[in-house]
């Protein structure tokens, strides 16, 4: 790894006038920081609006005493992250690329989790948890085949036996009892 | 020597078959999750919280303490054999440890890590035994203003130390505090940040937040970047330390412990700092400087001991003041609360037998961990052969199980999913998630103390700086906030001055 950095001196004329510093920033990280900062600004507005609408109480320190400064801080730090990202965006370099259809994979996993949440009371724990395992494993790049289903089934069944039957945590059973 | 008598009684409680079994289960689970990359002790304790609420408090707390200590041992196995630390404080031992493993000295590296962890863990627990009652005694005089100031210190140092920079640390902390505000305000009964959703009236369960931020964000992150290929270094021999390795290791163990415990026990943020310090100390003191960077055994022995000693140290502010300074400690604080126990000075007076049983079980756990890790190291190493997709898919199954057990409704699972996406954004932005967990758990306590203090003074904020201790703590807060801002500026100015000086000379 370190060899690459030492051999760079002889290589290409730098395309950017400011060469990436040793702690150079990744473009993706900078953009994500900006998005996170923006999200904090939105949250700041929500927190402040919510705190202002709280009714006055007889207590010396009302329910809005803490949310108000928290909202202001959220806004300040969010703005700070936005400014910081704006400054860093100029010197940012592209980081390691994402794998193919990365965004789609995340969406698919979200869909799998939502489906799990909705189907769990209907189909029971073992079937839905097996399906979740298989979906997640395939999205993470597991080789296709019955093996993955077998692993998932074994895990879900073990969890059901240990936590439902042994410990007494009631898991949804589904029409077939597991 | 009051403590010795109490500790002996604690041992009497810890050495019952039932408690021994829970300690063994705890350290075994702890080692396993420490070994597996992507699962840490904080996540594991959070997942087990809703499942263990039927247990006796002492059994559950012994189980969690075992997981806490075990996670530290297991983390070193992963960082040495795989070079992806399972747990962030083990990052440093990956530097030298993985180099040693590549040079075929995996057994020596694992031995020194395990023995060092044992030595440091035991010395740290002894120190905890004698220091904790003293601190608890001192803290009995604390009122709400002191607690507010202490929590401010913890907030600032946790934000500054558990992440890449202060701004991102504070951002993470605020996320946690904001989530902690959701729900009915306990003092006035007003719903806050619920936006008319009934399911939010009780707030969002700590378990769901921790699971989403640690487990889901990790799984989502691997969907973006792919799971990658990592090579596991083989472990062929039995774990043994040669005479020369032992001679080089033991001073490093002791130095690591001496750094780790005091820093860990300050109300100021976790195990990362002492491990870094220990590494640089060993690098300076070594008689084999040429080996550093290529697998020097001191570079494993020192940081590993510092890590474990700090883990014991973190328990001092947690048990005596109720102040968690790491994500795992924060989750353990939640565990105490779920049994109606509030860590703090009163814990030692009101639940003395429980505390001493817990401390005694830490000694027992350390011995168990040494036995589990030295002869059985190859079994743990085999866990690393599980493919990454299997680990993360399995983590998701357990994550949804924990979230379901905590809330039991479909809405909880949807909240879990949404917070997981938030965690993914944080991860991508380089925002650490540990301060969020500390903020989530400490935020409501801090708010309660603040309002209690202001109610006492009828709204006069000067009560917050009414005693020498509070003034001192607020100065610490100010310094911790200013130093990261001032230092780089000063350094830059000095560099600029030097450059100007150079320019004039030439």
Interface residues (C-beta under 8 A of the other chain):
Chain A: X28 X29 X32 X33 X35 X36 X37 X39 X40 X43 X46 X47 X50 X51 X54 X55 X57 X59 X60 X61 X62 X63 X65 X66 X67 X70 X73 X74 X77 X78 X80 X81 X84 X96 X98 X99 X102 X103 X105 X106 X109 X110 X113 X114 X116 X117 X118 X120 X121 X129 X132 X133 X134 X136 X137 X139 X140 X141 X142 X151 X152 X155 X156 X159 X163 X167 X168 X169 X171
Chain B: X50 X51 X54 X167 X168 X170 X171 X174 X175 X177 X178 X181 X185 X187 X188 X190 X192 X193 X195 X219 X220 X222 X223 X224 X225 X226 X227 X387 X388 X389 X390 X392 X393 X394 X396 X397 X398 X400 X401 X404 X405 X410 X413 X414 X416 X417 X420 X421 X422 X424 X425 X426 X428 X429 X430 X431 X447 X450 X451 X454 X455 X458 X459
